[in-house]
Amino acid sequence: MRDQHHVKAEVIRDRILQLESEHGDLDRLIERMSDDPGSDDLELQRLKKRKLKVKDNIILLQLQLEPDSLRTSDRRV
């Protein structure tokens, strides 16, 4: 059982790395398109939405690895 958990965690970490790479690629592409006055505004909006979805997926996967690490704002003093 512990080995399965370890394997699942590794798969999640690999997926996070892939998504972080995609997020960076999207960020660079969006920046280039924003600097180009002839770029397609609709395509730029689609890319920005995609970038946000990728970021959301990264956060969800990180929560699977460490459920308490990203919930510090939920704690009340």
Backbone as a printed PyTorch tensor [residue, N CA C, xyz], in Angstrom:
tensor([[[  0.8240,  -1.1920,   0.0000],
         [  0.0000,   0.0000,   0.0000],
         [  0.8680,   1.2560,   0.0000]],

        [[  1.9140,   1.2580,   0.8040],
         [  2.8120,   2.4090,   0.8780],
         [  3.4970,   2.6370,  -0.4580]],

        [[  3.8640,   1.5650,  -1.1680],
         [  4.5000,   1.7000,  -2.4760],
         [  3.5480,   2.3330,  -3.4750]],

        [[  2.2760,   1.9740,  -3.4100],
         [  1.2870,   2.5700,  -4.3120],
         [  1.1590,   4.0670,  -4.0460]],

        [[  1.1680,   4.4430,  -2.7930],
         [  1.0790,   5.8560,  -2.4380],
         [  2.2950,   6.6080,  -2.9690]],

        [[  3.4720,   6.0120,  -2.8320],
         [  4.7140,   6.6290,  -3.3110],
         [  4.6700,   6.7980,  -4.8270]],

        [[  4.2060,   5.7710,  -5.5320],
         [  4.1120,   5.8240,  -6.9950],
         [  3.1110,   6.9010,  -7.4030]],

        [[  1.9780,   6.9610,  -6.7380],
         [  0.9720,   7.9760,  -7.0590],
         [  1.5440,   9.3750,  -6.8360]],

        [[  2.2680,   9.5750,  -5.7490],
         [  2.8670,  10.8750,  -5.4610],
         [  3.8650,  11.2570,  -6.5480]],

        [[  4.6400,  10.2920,  -7.0190],
         [  5.6030,  10.5740,  -8.0940],
         [  4.8880,  10.9510,  -9.3920]],

        [[  3.8060,  10.2730,  -9.6920],
         [  3.0220,  10.5880, -10.8930],
         [  2.4660,  12.0090, -10.7860]],

        [[  1.9710,  12.3500,  -9.6120],
         [  1.4280,  13.7000,  -9.3990],
         [  2.5320,  14.7410,  -9.5410]],

        [[  3.6880,  14.4900,  -8.9560],
         [  4.8070,  15.4370,  -9.0790],
         [  5.2270,  15.6180, -10.5370]],

        [[  5.2840,  14.5290, -11.2830],
         [  5.6330,  14.6180, -12.7050],
         [  4.6130,  15.4560, -13.4640]],

        [[  3.3440,  15.2620, -13.1460],
         [  2.2820,  16.0200, -13.8240],
         [  2.3740,  17.5050, -13.4590]],

        [[  2.7000,  17.7930, -12.2190],
         [  2.8740,  19.1880, -11.8030],
         [  4.0040,  19.8290, -12.6050]],

        [[  5.1050,  19.1220, -12.7640],
         [  6.2210,  19.6540, -13.5410],
         [  5.8220,  19.9240, -14.9900]],

        [[  5.0510,  19.0120, -15.5740],
         [  4.5700,  19.2110, -16.9450],
         [  3.6910,  20.4480, -17.0380]],

        [[  2.7930,  20.5770, -16.0830],
         [  1.8810,  21.7200, -16.0890],
         [  2.6250,  23.0320, -15.8390]],

        [[  3.6290,  23.0090, -14.9720],
         [  4.4130,  24.2180, -14.7360],
         [  5.1600,  24.6380, -15.9960]],

        [[  5.6450,  23.6710, -16.7350],
         [  6.3050,  23.9690, -18.0020],
         [  5.3180,  24.5720, -19.0000]],

        [[  4.1400,  23.9650, -19.0920],
         [  3.1020,  24.4910, -19.9800],
         [  2.7030,  25.9040, -19.5640]],

        [[  2.5870,  26.1450, -18.2660],
         [  2.2220,  27.4610, -17.7560],
         [  3.2750,  28.5020, -18.1670]],

        [[  4.5270,  28.1450, -18.0410],
         [  5.6070,  29.0500, -18.4450],
         [  5.5890,  29.3260, -19.9400]],

        [[  5.3550,  28.2720, -20.7250],
         [  5.2650,  28.4380, -22.1810],
         [  4.1230,  29.3740, -22.5540]],

        [[  2.9700,  29.1750, -21.9160],
         [  1.8120,  30.0300, -22.1750],
         [  2.1100,  31.4730, -21.7740]],

        [[  2.7660,  31.6480, -20.6620],
         [  3.1110,  32.9850, -20.1900],
         [  3.9850,  33.7170, -21.2140]],

        [[  4.9980,  33.0270, -21.7250],
         [  5.8880,  33.6350, -22.7160],
         [  5.1420,  33.9410, -24.0180]],

        [[  4.2820,  33.0120, -24.4430],
         [  3.5050,  33.2200, -25.6630],
         [  2.5530,  34.4020, -25.5180]],

        [[  1.8860,  34.4840, -24.3760],
         [  0.9630,  35.5920, -24.1180],
         [  1.7160,  36.9270, -24.1310]],

        [[  2.8850,  36.9360, -23.5300],
         [  3.6780,  38.1670, -23.4980],
         [  4.0840,  38.5960, -24.9120]],

        [[  4.5190,  37.6360, -25.7130],
         [  4.8900,  37.9610, -27.1070],
         [  3.6950,  38.4820, -27.8870]],

        [[  2.5550,  37.8160, -27.7330],
         [  1.3630,  38.2400, -28.4650],
         [  0.8760,  39.6080, -27.9940]],

        [[  1.0160,  39.8850, -26.7020],
         [  0.5890,  41.1780, -26.1690],
         [  1.4260,  42.3180, -26.7410]],

        [[  2.6820,  42.0240, -27.0250],
         [  3.5780,  43.0370, -27.5890],
         [  3.3470,  43.2510, -29.0780]],

        [[  2.6320,  42.3300, -29.7250],
         [  2.3830,  42.4050, -31.1670],
         [  1.0250,  43.0580, -31.4160]],

        [[  1.0310,  44.2710, -31.9840],
         [ -0.2500,  44.9630, -32.1980],
         [ -1.1640,  44.2380, -33.1930]],

        [[ -0.6430,  43.3680, -34.0030],
         [ -1.4600,  42.6600, -34.9820],
         [ -1.9800,  41.3120, -34.5040]],

        [[ -1.7800,  41.0020, -33.2130],
         [ -2.2000,  39.6890, -32.7110],
         [ -3.7130,  39.6200, -32.5550]],

        [[ -4.2170,  38.4140, -32.5840],
         [ -5.6480,  38.1320, -32.4640],
         [ -6.0740,  38.2290, -30.9960]],

        [[ -6.9330,  39.2030, -30.6930],
         [ -7.3680,  39.4070, -29.3070],
         [ -8.1270,  38.1990, -28.7510]],

        [[ -8.9270,  37.5600, -29.5850],
         [ -9.6910,  36.3990, -29.1320],
         [ -8.7510,  35.2450, -28.7770]],

        [[ -7.7530,  35.0270, -29.5960],
         [ -6.7760,  33.9690, -29.3200],
         [ -6.0000,  34.2950, -28.0460]],

        [[ -5.6750,  35.5420, -27.8600],
         [ -4.9630,  35.9600, -26.6530],
         [ -5.8090,  35.6820, -25.4070]],

        [[ -7.0900,  35.9810, -25.4710],
         [ -7.9960,  35.6930, -24.3500],
         [ -8.0850,  34.1970, -24.0830]],

        [[ -8.1400,  33.4020, -25.1290],
         [ -8.1810,  31.9390, -24.9630],
         [ -6.9260,  31.4270, -24.2790]],

        [[ -5.7840,  31.9740, -24.6850],
         [ -4.5250,  31.5550, -24.0720],
         [ -4.4750,  31.9420, -22.5960]],

        [[ -4.9750,  33.1170, -22.2650],
         [ -5.0040,  33.5470, -20.8680],
         [ -5.9110,  32.6470, -20.0370]],

        [[ -7.0430,  32.2620, -20.5970],
         [ -7.9450,  31.3380, -19.8880],
         [ -7.2750,  29.9850, -19.6760]],

        [[ -6.5930,  29.5220, -20.7220],
         [ -5.8870,  28.2350, -20.6280],
         [ -4.8200,  28.3010, -19.5360]],

        [[ -4.1100,  29.4110, -19.4950],
         [ -3.0640,  29.5850, -18.4850],
         [ -3.6660,  29.5230, -17.0780]],

        [[ -4.8110,  30.1670, -16.8720],
         [ -5.4780,  30.1230, -15.5670],
         [ -5.9260,  28.7060, -15.2130]],

        [[ -6.4360,  27.9720, -16.1880],
         [ -6.8580,  26.5830, -15.9280],
         [ -5.6680,  25.7120, -15.5630]],

        [[ -4.5580,  25.9250, -16.2520],
         [ -3.3490,  25.1600, -15.9400],
         [ -2.9060,  25.4540, -14.5050]],

        [[ -2.9280,  26.7250, -14.1200],
         [ -2.5440,  27.1040, -12.7550],
         [ -3.4830,  26.4600, -11.7300]],

        [[ -4.7790,  26.4680, -12.0210],
         [ -5.7430,  25.8140, -11.1260],
         [ -5.4390,  24.3290, -10.9790]],

        [[ -5.0990,  23.6740, -12.0810],
         [ -4.7680,  22.2490, -12.0320],
         [ -3.5120,  21.9980, -11.2060]],

        [[ -2.5360,  22.8840, -11.3250],
         [ -1.3150,  22.7550, -10.5280],
         [ -1.6680,  22.8160,  -9.0410]],

        [[ -2.4910,  23.7760,  -8.6650],
         [ -2.8680,  23.9380,  -7.2580],
         [ -3.6280,  22.7170,  -6.7570]],

        [[ -4.5520,  22.2070,  -7.5600],
         [ -5.3040,  21.0160,  -7.1540],
         [ -4.3900,  19.8140,  -6.9410]],

        [[ -3.4230,  19.6460,  -7.8090],
         [ -2.4870,  18.5260,  -7.6560],
         [ -1.5990,  18.7220,  -6.4360]],

        [[ -1.1680,  19.9520,  -6.1910],
         [ -0.3570,  20.2240,  -5.0060],
         [ -1.1400,  19.9170,  -3.7290]],

        [[ -2.4180,  20.2070,  -3.7470],
         [ -3.2620,  19.8920,  -2.5830],
         [ -3.3650,  18.3880,  -2.3560]],

        [[ -3.3310,  17.6100,  -3.4240],
         [ -3.3590,  16.1550,  -3.2690],
         [ -2.0910,  15.6540,  -2.5980]],

        [[ -0.9760,  16.3120,  -2.8800],
         [  0.2910,  15.8970,  -2.2750],
         [  0.3880,  16.3340,  -0.8140]],

        [[  0.0100,  17.5800,  -0.5490],
         [  0.1180,  18.1410,   0.7900],
         [ -1.1480,  18.9290,   1.0960]],

        [[ -2.1930,  18.2520,   1.5180],
         [ -3.4910,  18.8990,   1.7140],
         [ -3.4790,  20.1110,   2.6430]],

        [[ -2.6220,  20.1290,   3.6370],
         [ -2.6230,  21.2270,   4.6000],
         [ -1.7240,  22.3920,   4.2060]],

        [[ -0.8110,  22.1830,   3.2760],
         [  0.1850,  23.2050,   2.9820],
         [ -0.3980,  24.4520,   2.3320]],

        [[ -1.4280,  24.3090,   1.5410],
         [ -2.0040,  25.4590,   0.8530],
         [ -3.2600,  25.9780,   1.5340]],

        [[ -3.5870,  25.4370,   2.6840],
         [ -4.8100,  25.8410,   3.3790],
         [ -4.5140,  26.6560,   4.6350]],

        [[ -3.3760,  27.2700,   4.6870],
         [ -3.0090,  28.0120,   5.8910],
         [ -3.9550,  29.1800,   6.1270]],

        [[ -4.5440,  29.7130,   5.0790],
         [ -5.4610,  30.8430,   5.2550],
         [ -6.7800,  30.4180,   5.8940]],

        [[ -7.0540,  29.1090,   5.9340],
         [ -8.2810,  28.6060,   6.5580],
         [ -8.1790,  28.5860,   8.0750]],

        [[ -6.9800,  28.6290,   8.6090],
         [ -6.7990,  28.5370,  10.0440],
         [ -7.1560,  29.8590,  10.7070]],

        [[ -7.8450,  29.7420,  11.7980],
         [ -8.2400,  30.9560,  12.5500],
         [ -7.4030,  31.0530,  13.8110]],

        [[ -7.0580,  32.2570,  14.1550],
         [ -6.2230,  32.4790,  15.3410],
         [ -7.0940,  32.7230,  16.5480]]])
